[in-house]
Amino acid sequence: MDLSDLNEERAGESGFVRRSSDGASFVRGDGDPIRFWAVNTDVANKGVEELREHARFLAKRGVNMVRLHGQIPQAGPTGGEIGSIDVAERERLWQLVAAMKEEGIYVTFSPYYPHAVQREAALRWQTPKDSSGLTGMIYFEPLLQEAYKNWLRETLLPVNPYTGLALKDDPSLAIIQMQNEDSLLFWTFNEIRGHEASLLGTLFGQFLQEKYGSLTLAREAWNGSAAPGPIDGMTDDWESGVIALSNIWHLTSEGEVGSAEVRLRDQAQFLTQTMRKWHAEITRFLREDIGARQLFNAGNWRTADDVTMDDLERYAYTTGDIIGVNRYVTAMHEGEYQGWAIVAGDVFREEGLLRRPLDLPTALRQPLGYPYIISETLWVPPMWQQSEGPILMAAYQALTGIDISYWFSTNETQWSPPQSANGYLPSIGKWVISTPQQMGAFPAAALIFRLGLIDEAPPVVIEHRTLDALWSRKEPMVAPRQGTDPNRDQAARDLEMPSEQGGASRASPYGFLVGPIEVTFDSDAPNFLHPDLGGLIDSEKRIVTSLTRQLIWDWGNGVVTLDAPRAQGVVGALSSRPQFDLGDVTVESEAPYASVVVVPLDGEPIAHSSRLLVQIGSIARPTGWKASRVQHDGMPALLVDEFGGAPWQVDKVEVRIVVRNNGLSRATALDANGMAVAGVPVSQSNGALTMTLPSNALYVMID
């Protein structure tokens, strides 16, 4: 089993990746549609030869895009001035592009992560002067903005010695992200202090003068209201034109507004347009000054309240080419190193996604006419119900038209064993993808998404919003769940699923599992609600069916079925029914948790294919892992007694399948690297092949 033939011989051989004619998806340089199955990689510091091995490993599993989540400025404790770059980081990027290109794998580069700039670097850079960090500063701090442009010059203009091309001229570098996880609409806005708060307040005053004609008229429009909960204790200085900004909480649905609604509406507009203006300038700079022909993603973060402000954030990205966000699937995990490692003594809950479907990362409002990427995603351990992840993402990306999800992350050339995350603790890093549960599920998932084995549905909701509705933070027809990041959230999440069906002017949030939900900005056209939407959501039985009828999510029992001509299977509680009868496949098992998916390797419908892949996933834990049941905050939880170590121990599952295809006659078990191990007994009757899947295999080939 080797999926590398899905890739081009060399990434970018037909030219630069572009947006499709409707703007909403990707095409190759020759105009042919292209879909990407992607990972974040941190293997780029191990040399070209190891990178080539890494590229072959990924291509074999269907990967044709990687993302380097980098830091091109000298952001560590030692280094140069603010405009200088980390040449070692550029070297990593050069080598990565060269190695991946040869295996038909494109690259996305993220050059700047303000949250990770160390304090010593900020002191050298002499910015910020008073704030605790650099989050948000790129949008308004002139010194930082000019330095950022120089970082791009020093990265994109020099010739890559491994390819003979400057990165700006290399079509295998497909996407450039402007920054990672930064926004003026997130909680970090409240950390702006002193000099930086005054600078932003001055820009707010200039915005008001332009909008109203004078600060006097702005003050009248506000009825003299003061800023509720101003950041850094600011007060309005009307004479000098420095106007206070409120704590971001006041822009959320729970924030106190009082008599300051007009003022807060203006603040929302100002912050959004400030971000959008910077994104527009960097797009212009890259296109005109640098001459880069890549596609540009303005951002990938979220807001303090995604109900009221998600559209503001995405609207700010529309001066770039691509909309983006980072979204993880997480459950409660508490411990000394909870942000990055799992160790003995940690407490966690095993809350898989299958009973809380609205946390699926693809449940997103998509701006009409733009590709949408999820530049980081992962089913985060120690939530061990993970093998569902790649299959669900592939199926629902295909259904809803989400264009790329980048799995986060791998720092191993091939598989990641349970290992020490920091060199001395018996633990594993949380941000690991190359495991049997997740990367082991890539082959079938990559085929489902890249070949479109699940049909894309037409929109089930198209909401047209005026900009005034955005500034006023009016609740949309249907809102996504608030995304989470275990390292940057302020409070635990409420995991209870809403059951509302929506009303005359609203749609059920379960519509995200029925088909695409799209939004347009600066439009007051009538909204569209698909007439079949309500009938496909059964909140009483807790079942939602896709508009294509190919996906059914039974969140009451924790099971999802795929039933399309070229992709059939069951994910989750296989024991919830005696058997699952799909179009051409029957699955029977008493496993409380597993995934079994059948896809063709020749692109033909399962009923006529001459070569099928059966992929089996379950739970994997380190050898020697022990956990005991405890009560935590009045709720059941698990305590890690012993972490254990390598190798991974994968739960065996007993599964019987029937494939109704009279051209199939044999089955072969494959190892984790897709190599033939042994034949599997089969029986044939009435044009169908029946077999018990080997309990120690991730893959079985039927031909």
Legacy VTK file of the C-alpha trace (Angstrom):
# vtk DataFile Version 3.0
C-alpha trace
ASCII
DATASET POLYDATA
POINTS 703 float
0.000 0.000 0.000
1.616 3.206 -1.196
-0.366 6.380 -1.893
2.571 8.440 -3.166
1.262 8.008 -6.730
-1.505 10.442 -5.786
1.151 13.176 -5.664
2.736 15.019 -8.565
6.259 13.864 -9.402
7.481 17.257 -8.207
5.365 19.681 -6.264
4.628 22.759 -8.335
5.553 21.129 -11.638
2.584 22.815 -13.337
3.057 26.194 -11.666
1.809 28.004 -8.579
-1.271 26.807 -6.704
-4.112 29.242 -7.323
-7.683 29.798 -6.234
-10.430 28.290 -8.353
-12.601 30.427 -10.614
-15.167 30.902 -7.829
-12.363 31.647 -5.358
-13.479 28.969 -2.907
-10.994 26.126 -3.516
-7.543 25.359 -4.923
-6.298 24.507 -8.403
-2.844 23.620 -9.675
-0.915 25.870 -12.010
-2.507 24.128 -14.993
-6.014 24.730 -13.620
-6.722 21.170 -12.453
-8.408 20.966 -9.016
-6.168 19.865 -6.164
-6.909 18.869 -2.578
-4.345 18.654 0.196
-3.925 16.195 3.066
-1.533 17.930 5.410
0.587 17.781 8.550
2.664 20.195 10.587
6.254 19.013 10.714
9.147 19.924 12.953
11.555 17.444 11.379
13.158 20.309 9.471
16.197 20.440 11.759
17.582 16.978 10.958
19.249 17.516 7.594
18.296 16.978 3.970
18.708 13.188 3.847
16.487 12.598 6.854
13.975 15.072 5.440
13.850 13.052 2.233
13.090 9.914 4.205
10.443 11.865 6.117
8.914 13.063 2.846
8.718 9.499 1.474
7.091 8.315 4.713
4.445 11.043 4.509
3.767 10.666 0.788
3.186 6.942 1.218
0.335 7.775 3.613
-1.308 10.301 1.310
0.237 13.569 2.528
0.832 16.247 -0.116
1.219 19.368 2.052
3.282 20.171 5.130
3.337 23.284 7.280
6.406 24.678 8.988
5.216 26.546 12.087
8.323 28.689 12.228
9.799 31.767 13.849
11.893 33.668 11.320
12.954 36.615 13.545
15.682 36.160 16.142
13.144 35.686 18.915
15.268 33.760 21.421
17.337 34.915 24.412
20.319 35.781 22.185
20.500 37.377 18.773
20.513 40.611 16.872
18.308 43.629 16.423
14.624 43.566 15.618
14.981 43.427 11.830
17.415 40.522 11.699
16.311 36.980 10.918
17.267 33.606 12.298
19.338 32.263 9.389
19.148 28.746 10.852
15.351 28.939 10.550
15.676 30.000 6.920
18.032 27.071 6.361
15.405 24.731 7.827
12.823 26.156 5.460
15.147 25.875 2.463
15.889 22.229 3.205
12.246 21.386 3.880
11.064 22.893 0.596
13.763 21.058 -1.362
13.093 17.649 0.208
9.296 17.816 0.096
9.223 19.044 -3.493
10.852 15.846 -4.738
7.994 13.745 -3.277
5.216 15.958 -4.640
4.571 17.604 -1.268
3.852 21.332 -1.083
4.858 23.588 1.821
3.005 26.175 3.881
5.211 28.540 5.885
4.176 30.416 9.022
6.995 32.913 9.748
5.977 34.640 12.982
4.473 33.614 16.318
4.335 36.613 18.684
3.204 34.536 21.656
6.565 32.700 21.599
8.862 35.736 21.357
11.009 35.564 24.477
11.301 38.506 26.839
15.039 38.880 26.172
14.315 39.367 22.469
11.684 42.000 23.208
14.209 43.862 25.343
16.757 43.795 22.517
14.123 44.930 20.057
13.003 47.705 22.424
9.429 46.776 21.727
7.063 46.523 23.434
8.058 49.188 25.902
5.372 48.562 28.521
3.178 45.612 27.503
3.993 42.111 28.725
4.201 40.572 25.251
4.008 41.205 21.528
0.543 39.800 20.857
-1.480 42.276 18.832
1.462 44.631 18.264
2.022 43.683 14.618
-1.226 45.455 13.771
-0.227 48.913 14.970
3.409 49.160 16.135
5.420 50.813 13.289
8.851 49.534 14.346
7.606 45.951 14.458
5.737 46.309 11.168
8.836 47.521 9.334
10.948 44.763 10.891
8.374 42.196 9.750
8.730 43.319 6.139
12.490 42.908 6.390
12.036 39.377 7.753
10.044 38.563 4.616
12.661 40.133 2.346
15.467 38.145 3.960
13.438 34.936 3.728
11.860 35.093 0.282
14.385 36.947 -1.894
17.692 35.034 -1.480
18.214 31.956 -3.670
17.638 28.620 -1.941
20.946 26.769 -2.466
19.138 23.402 -2.435
16.794 24.246 -5.339
18.419 27.147 -7.189
15.229 29.195 -6.758
14.339 32.044 -4.449
11.383 31.010 -2.312
9.265 33.733 -3.900
9.773 31.989 -7.251
9.248 28.422 -6.039
5.721 27.106 -6.694
6.232 24.223 -4.236
6.015 26.857 -1.487
2.265 27.157 -1.920
1.003 29.217 1.009
2.483 31.891 3.246
0.711 32.598 6.513
1.237 36.128 7.783
1.323 35.184 11.455
0.210 32.515 13.888
-2.523 32.931 16.506
-2.609 36.698 16.893
-5.602 38.989 17.007
-6.854 42.230 18.519
-10.141 40.452 19.299
-8.724 37.825 21.675
-8.205 38.066 25.440
-4.554 39.055 24.950
-5.841 42.469 23.843
-6.292 43.254 27.542
-2.526 42.959 28.112
-1.757 46.084 26.058
-0.220 48.641 28.398
1.428 52.047 28.670
3.140 53.263 25.507
1.390 50.684 23.337
-2.049 51.476 24.797
-1.446 55.172 24.113
-0.344 54.438 20.557
-3.448 52.359 19.902
-5.619 55.021 21.561
-4.132 57.626 19.206
-5.013 55.481 16.210
-8.535 55.057 17.627
-8.844 58.834 17.811
-7.732 59.166 14.177
-10.292 56.547 13.158
-13.057 58.483 14.928
-12.048 61.747 13.289
-12.237 60.096 9.880
-15.574 58.401 10.615
-17.387 61.339 12.229
-15.512 64.337 10.859
-14.239 65.414 14.280
-13.746 64.082 17.779
-16.428 66.488 18.973
-19.003 64.823 16.723
-17.804 61.393 17.830
-18.263 62.376 21.469
-21.770 63.580 20.694
-22.604 60.320 18.919
-21.484 58.504 22.077
-23.614 60.758 24.287
-20.461 61.435 26.279
-20.184 57.830 27.480
-16.883 56.755 28.999
-15.108 53.526 28.111
-16.435 50.713 30.321
-13.568 48.730 31.829
-10.773 50.496 29.925
-7.524 48.633 29.331
-4.599 49.813 31.453
-6.916 52.257 33.269
-7.032 54.548 30.220
-9.188 57.657 30.193
-10.211 59.712 27.186
-7.864 62.591 26.359
-9.986 64.407 23.826
-7.595 67.330 23.569
-4.624 65.212 22.493
-6.796 62.702 20.607
-5.923 59.610 22.663
-9.179 57.720 23.193
-9.560 54.885 25.691
-10.387 51.347 24.605
-12.474 48.930 26.657
-11.490 45.507 27.924
-12.344 42.983 25.188
-14.872 41.347 27.523
-17.229 44.246 26.859
-17.434 43.193 23.193
-18.559 39.670 24.084
-22.143 38.509 24.474
-21.733 38.547 28.269
-19.994 41.917 28.460
-21.594 44.921 30.131
-22.578 47.585 27.618
-24.688 50.096 29.495
-24.871 53.411 27.654
-21.717 52.691 25.656
-23.168 50.558 22.832
-22.307 53.061 20.092
-18.834 53.486 21.524
-18.268 49.719 21.708
-19.586 49.314 18.180
-16.985 51.823 17.019
-14.276 49.989 18.929
-15.243 46.701 17.264
-15.109 48.384 13.851
-11.777 50.042 14.616
-10.050 46.872 15.816
-11.350 44.829 12.885
-10.414 47.404 10.276
-6.990 47.889 11.858
-6.268 44.183 11.386
-7.780 44.127 7.911
-5.711 47.128 6.852
-2.465 45.446 7.927
-3.402 42.238 6.134
-4.090 44.264 2.977
-0.724 46.020 3.237
1.194 42.757 3.659
-0.674 41.231 0.705
0.311 44.265 -1.372
3.908 44.134 -0.098
4.297 40.446 -0.916
2.726 40.789 -4.363
4.284 44.074 -5.502
7.493 44.654 -3.550
8.618 41.043 -3.127
7.039 39.650 -6.300
5.756 36.558 -4.500
3.155 34.491 -6.368
2.108 32.278 -3.474
-1.304 32.408 -1.814
-1.509 34.335 1.452
-3.409 33.447 4.607
-3.886 36.467 6.860
-4.511 34.644 10.132
-5.707 31.549 11.959
-6.849 32.611 15.408
-10.128 33.005 17.201
-11.797 35.583 19.381
-12.862 36.140 22.943
-16.405 35.225 21.868
-16.880 33.345 18.611
-20.645 33.894 18.702
-20.401 37.665 18.479
-16.967 38.182 16.921
-16.007 35.218 14.722
-17.325 37.024 11.651
-15.279 40.095 12.590
-12.101 38.005 12.705
-12.773 36.241 9.395
-13.806 39.506 7.702
-10.437 40.939 8.714
-8.787 38.093 6.761
-10.591 38.782 3.492
-7.857 41.087 2.163
-5.719 37.952 1.893
-6.406 34.905 -0.260
-7.310 32.278 2.341
-9.378 32.181 5.526
-7.936 30.166 8.400
-8.290 29.011 11.991
-6.602 26.598 14.423
-8.962 24.142 16.149
-8.273 21.171 18.388
-10.391 18.451 19.948
-9.627 18.355 23.651
-10.940 17.095 26.958
-10.132 17.979 30.550
-6.477 17.351 31.470
-4.821 18.824 34.534
-1.276 18.394 35.729
1.991 20.203 36.364
3.006 20.063 32.698
-0.481 19.987 31.196
0.369 22.445 28.422
2.824 20.148 26.725
3.231 16.758 28.437
1.364 13.878 30.095
2.955 12.444 33.229
2.053 10.205 36.156
-0.192 12.079 38.594
-2.158 13.926 35.912
-5.962 13.853 35.981
-7.997 13.679 32.784
-11.362 12.723 31.316
-11.786 10.394 28.361
-14.395 12.502 26.566
-14.215 11.537 22.912
-15.825 13.622 20.215
-18.498 11.187 19.123
-21.007 12.296 21.770
-20.289 16.012 21.283
-20.323 16.538 17.532
-20.438 20.327 17.584
-16.792 20.299 18.662
-15.803 18.850 15.289
-13.178 21.312 13.970
-14.933 21.622 10.587
-18.015 23.196 12.214
-17.156 26.619 10.802
-18.909 29.551 9.164
-17.203 29.864 5.783
-16.905 33.271 4.071
-18.317 32.779 0.591
-15.741 32.680 -2.186
-12.635 31.910 -0.113
-10.724 28.712 0.615
-10.781 27.822 4.319
-7.909 26.052 6.074
-7.503 24.657 9.589
-3.775 25.142 10.014
-3.554 23.159 13.261
-5.762 20.309 14.447
-5.350 17.244 16.638
-7.291 14.904 18.892
-5.179 15.876 21.899
-4.016 13.107 24.274
-4.537 11.808 26.910
-7.947 11.630 25.256
-7.131 8.236 23.693
-10.231 7.926 21.490
-8.318 9.327 18.541
-8.560 6.944 15.590
-11.906 8.533 14.719
-10.189 11.871 14.051
-8.692 11.559 10.548
-11.755 9.718 9.219
-14.219 12.257 10.601
-12.136 15.182 9.396
-11.755 13.715 5.907
-15.454 12.928 5.588
-16.768 16.232 6.918
-14.143 18.303 5.115
-15.284 16.639 1.902
-18.935 17.278 2.812
-18.555 20.935 3.784
-15.730 22.083 1.510
-13.131 22.887 4.170
-9.999 22.896 2.031
-7.052 21.830 4.224
-6.573 20.565 7.765
-2.981 20.363 8.957
-2.461 17.738 11.669
-0.289 19.009 14.512
2.458 17.853 14.748
5.353 15.496 14.106
8.997 15.856 15.050
9.906 12.291 14.099
11.081 11.118 10.689
8.635 8.216 10.846
6.529 6.996 13.810
6.570 8.707 17.202
7.002 6.230 20.057
5.832 6.985 23.590
8.849 8.905 24.796
10.143 11.544 27.130
8.849 14.942 26.050
11.603 16.821 27.853
14.474 14.403 28.226
13.946 13.313 31.826
10.260 12.899 32.657
8.567 9.578 31.736
5.984 11.254 29.544
4.883 12.026 26.048
4.404 15.404 24.444
0.758 16.230 23.840
1.207 17.622 20.339
1.966 14.347 18.563
0.349 13.071 15.371
2.567 10.252 14.061
0.996 7.539 16.208
-0.987 4.386 15.328
-4.256 6.051 16.326
-3.941 9.180 14.199
-1.338 8.893 11.448
-2.230 5.210 11.273
-5.647 6.351 10.058
-4.214 8.581 7.313
-4.366 6.265 4.271
-8.143 5.829 4.099
-8.703 9.409 5.270
-6.399 10.841 2.605
-8.168 8.824 -0.086
-11.607 9.937 1.139
-10.701 13.602 1.058
-8.265 13.913 -1.808
-10.361 11.824 -4.211
-13.718 13.166 -3.036
-15.072 9.756 -2.029
-17.685 11.607 0.074
-19.694 14.121 -1.954
-19.613 17.835 -1.192
-23.055 19.186 -0.334
-24.510 22.482 -1.527
-24.843 25.144 1.193
-27.492 24.512 3.812
-27.267 28.097 5.105
-26.085 31.269 3.380
-26.247 34.246 5.696
-25.819 37.753 4.323
-24.587 40.211 6.929
-24.146 43.949 6.787
-20.998 45.450 8.243
-23.132 47.315 10.754
-24.411 43.953 12.021
-20.791 42.878 12.470
-19.817 46.017 14.399
-22.941 45.659 16.546
-21.944 42.040 17.338
-25.414 40.771 16.554
-25.846 37.045 16.980
-25.731 35.269 13.602
-28.243 32.746 12.302
-25.994 29.915 13.408
-22.768 30.208 15.376
-19.849 27.802 15.819
-18.846 26.399 19.169
-16.134 28.365 20.923
-12.796 26.876 19.913
-10.286 25.883 22.574
-6.561 25.769 23.088
-5.348 24.000 26.248
-2.509 26.500 26.658
-4.345 29.777 26.148
-7.905 29.408 27.414
-9.020 31.124 30.575
-11.544 28.599 31.817
-12.786 25.068 31.319
-15.419 24.359 28.688
-19.005 23.365 29.129
-19.323 20.215 27.020
-23.111 19.952 27.114
-24.595 19.793 23.629
-27.391 22.241 22.776
-30.546 20.676 21.423
-32.320 23.637 19.856
-33.684 23.214 16.357
-33.557 26.887 15.574
-36.444 29.223 14.861
-37.808 31.366 12.085
-34.631 33.438 11.858
-32.104 30.922 13.238
-30.744 27.550 12.259
-29.694 24.648 14.445
-25.932 24.458 15.060
-26.166 20.818 13.984
-26.486 22.253 10.492
-22.659 22.240 10.438
-22.933 18.440 10.128
-25.539 18.610 7.349
-23.586 20.711 4.858
-21.657 23.961 4.350
-22.739 27.056 6.258
-21.583 30.157 4.418
-21.576 33.865 5.158
-21.160 36.991 3.071
-20.153 40.400 4.377
-21.388 43.859 3.439
-24.638 42.498 2.029
-28.288 42.753 3.027
-29.548 40.147 0.557
-32.118 37.636 1.861
-30.666 34.745 3.836
-30.942 31.185 2.498
-31.997 28.191 4.601
-32.135 24.824 2.862
-35.685 23.392 3.054
-34.384 19.927 4.036
-32.238 21.156 6.920
-34.722 20.738 9.763
-35.749 17.252 8.705
-32.161 15.978 8.809
-31.631 16.890 12.478
-33.382 14.713 15.061
-32.488 16.209 18.437
-34.718 13.775 20.308
-32.946 10.720 18.892
-29.653 12.638 18.726
-29.032 11.833 15.091
-27.962 14.202 12.313
-27.802 13.180 8.643
-25.803 14.965 5.960
-27.599 16.592 3.064
-25.959 14.002 0.798
-27.351 11.215 3.050
-23.845 9.680 2.995
-22.943 10.545 6.619
-25.050 9.845 9.702
-23.845 10.969 13.143
-25.656 9.236 16.013
-24.307 11.235 18.930
-26.664 9.554 21.348
-24.849 6.237 20.835
-21.497 7.714 19.850
-21.240 6.296 16.343
-20.874 7.693 12.797
-21.539 5.800 9.577
-20.145 6.538 6.129
-22.214 5.143 3.276
-21.180 6.389 -0.150
-20.501 4.316 -3.267
-16.732 4.684 -2.759
-16.389 5.011 1.040
-18.222 2.919 3.620
-17.559 2.290 7.264
-18.377 2.764 10.927
-16.579 4.901 13.500
-17.146 4.726 17.267
-19.343 2.365 19.273
-19.561 -0.627 16.945
-21.234 -2.520 19.785
-24.229 -0.145 19.701
-25.946 -2.285 17.041
-25.891 -5.993 16.165
-24.546 -5.053 12.743
-24.256 -2.088 10.398
-25.660 -2.754 6.930
-24.241 -0.221 4.486
-24.628 -0.054 0.720
-22.026 -2.698 -0.148
-20.497 -3.512 3.233
-21.776 -5.048 6.464
-19.805 -4.522 9.685
-20.390 -6.630 12.788
-18.473 -6.213 16.060
-18.868 -6.021 19.813
-16.077 -3.441 20.101
-17.077 -0.490 22.312
-14.748 1.740 20.313
-13.151 1.228 16.892
-13.192 2.486 13.332
-13.572 0.250 10.283
-13.528 1.907 6.859
-13.515 0.399 3.365
-12.256 2.458 0.413
-11.147 1.571 -3.140
-7.503 1.851 -4.162
-8.462 2.032 -7.836
-11.047 4.823 -7.494
-13.947 2.591 -8.525
-17.172 2.069 -6.534
-16.770 -0.558 -3.820
-19.246 -2.866 -5.577
-17.015 -3.028 -8.669
-13.523 -2.248 -7.375
-10.745 -4.773 -7.938
-8.635 -3.541 -5.030
-9.995 -2.391 -1.680
-8.363 -1.148 1.492
-9.946 -2.024 4.829
-8.568 0.207 7.584
-9.031 -0.680 11.256
-8.426 1.752 14.117
-8.816 1.470 17.863
-7.152 2.843 20.996
-3.392 2.840 21.551
-1.602 3.567 24.820
1.999 3.247 26.023
3.177 -0.134 27.288
2.698 -0.205 31.052
0.111 2.609 31.070
-2.069 2.505 34.182
-4.916 4.799 35.183
-7.431 4.592 38.021
-10.904 6.059 38.405
-11.217 9.096 40.682
-13.591 11.960 41.381
-12.407 15.389 40.233
-14.452 18.529 40.819
-17.412 16.283 41.614
-17.229 14.382 38.333
-15.710 11.025 37.306
-12.166 11.275 35.984
-9.020 9.208 35.542
-5.709 9.509 37.381
-2.520 8.543 35.536
-0.812 6.073 37.882
1.981 5.040 35.526
2.792 6.476 32.143
4.738 3.521 30.790
6.805 3.672 27.627
7.459 2.212 24.192
6.099 0.470 22.230
2.533 1.495 21.631
-0.029 -1.110 22.707
-2.989 -1.104 20.312
-6.317 -2.520 21.471
-7.309 -5.609 19.521
-10.804 -5.571 18.072
-12.798 -8.450 16.630
-14.668 -7.415 13.475
-16.509 -9.432 10.847
-17.190 -7.759 7.512
-19.072 -8.683 4.379
-18.221 -6.967 1.080
-20.769 -7.394 -1.693
-18.490 -7.510 -4.729
-18.329 -10.719 -6.759
-14.914 -9.875 -8.258
-12.974 -10.182 -4.997
-11.378 -13.426 -3.889
-8.492 -12.880 -1.457
-7.385 -10.712 1.476
-3.930 -9.837 2.771
-3.045 -8.346 6.145
-0.590 -5.449 5.987
1.724 -4.153 8.678
1.794 -0.565 9.905
4.003 0.398 6.970
1.629 -1.057 4.386
3.700 -4.154 3.653
2.111 -7.580 3.140
2.294 -9.834 6.206
-0.008 -12.811 5.657
-3.116 -13.993 3.914
-6.463 -13.699 5.663
-9.060 -16.481 5.337
-12.169 -15.476 3.371
-15.350 -17.137 2.237
-17.448 -16.354 -0.810
-21.173 -16.758 -1.191
-23.896 -15.123 -3.291
-21.519 -12.583 -4.819
-20.119 -11.460 -1.467
-16.832 -11.937 0.361
-16.928 -12.508 4.122
-14.016 -12.386 6.527
-13.054 -11.853 10.141
-10.490 -9.088 10.182
-7.186 -9.987 11.870
-7.155 -8.432 15.316
-3.502 -7.389 15.042
-3.626 -5.457 11.751
-4.268 -1.798 10.923
-4.871 -2.573 7.250
-6.193 -5.384 5.066
-6.001 -5.392 1.284
-8.783 -7.164 -0.626
-8.432 -7.968 -4.319
LINES 1 704
703 0 1 2 3 4 5 6 7 8 9 10 11 12 13 14 15 16 17 18 19 20 21 22 23 24 25 26 27 28 29 30 31 32 33 34 35 36 37 38 39 40 41 42 43 44 45 46 47 48 49 50 51 52 53 54 55 56 57 58 59 60 61 62 63 64 65 66 67 68 69 70 71 72 73 74 75 76 77 78 79 80 81 82 83 84 85 86 87 88 89 90 91 92 93 94 95 96 97 98 99 100 101 102 103 104 105 106 107 108 109 110 111 112 113 114 115 116 117 118 119 120 121 122 123 124 125 126 127 128 129 130 131 132 133 134 135 136 137 138 139 140 141 142 143 144 145 146 147 148 149 150 151 152 153 154 155 156 157 158 159 160 161 162 163 164 165 166 167 168 169 170 171 172 173 174 175 176 177 178 179 180 181 182 183 184 185 186 187 188 189 190 191 192 193 194 195 196 197 198 199 200 201 202 203 204 205 206 207 208 209 210 211 212 213 214 215 216 217 218 219 220 221 222 223 224 225 226 227 228 229 230 231 232 233 234 235 236 237 238 239 240 241 242 243 244 245 246 247 248 249 250 251 252 253 254 255 256 257 258 259 260 261 262 263 264 265 266 267 268 269 270 271 272 273 274 275 276 277 278 279 280 281 282 283 284 285 286 287 288 289 290 291 292 293 294 295 296 297 298 299 300 301 302 303 304 305 306 307 308 309 310 311 312 313 314 315 316 317 318 319 320 321 322 323 324 325 326 327 328 329 330 331 332 333 334 335 336 337 338 339 340 341 342 343 344 345 346 347 348 349 350 351 352 353 354 355 356 357 358 359 360 361 362 363 364 365 366 367 368 369 370 371 372 373 374 375 376 377 378 379 380 381 382 383 384 385 386 387 388 389 390 391 392 393 394 395 396 397 398 399 400 401 402 403 404 405 406 407 408 409 410 411 412 413 414 415 416 417 418 419 420 421 422 423 424 425 426 427 428 429 430 431 432 433 434 435 436 437 438 439 440 441 442 443 444 445 446 447 448 449 450 451 452 453 454 455 456 457 458 459 460 461 462 463 464 465 466 467 468 469 470 471 472 473 474 475 476 477 478 479 480 481 482 483 484 485 486 487 488 489 490 491 492 493 494 495 496 497 498 499 500 501 502 503 504 505 506 507 508 509 510 511 512 513 514 515 516 517 518 519 520 521 522 523 524 525 526 527 528 529 530 531 532 533 534 535 536 537 538 539 540 541 542 543 544 545 546 547 548 549 550 551 552 553 554 555 556 557 558 559 560 561 562 563 564 565 566 567 568 569 570 571 572 573 574 575 576 577 578 579 580 581 582 583 584 585 586 587 588 589 590 591 592 593 594 595 596 597 598 599 600 601 602 603 604 605 606 607 608 609 610 611 612 613 614 615 616 617 618 619 620 621 622 623 624 625 626 627 628 629 630 631 632 633 634 635 636 637 638 639 640 641 642 643 644 645 646 647 648 649 650 651 652 653 654 655 656 657 658 659 660 661 662 663 664 665 666 667 668 669 670 671 672 673 674 675 676 677 678 679 680 681 682 683 684 685 686 687 688 689 690 691 692 693 694 695 696 697 698 699 700 701 702
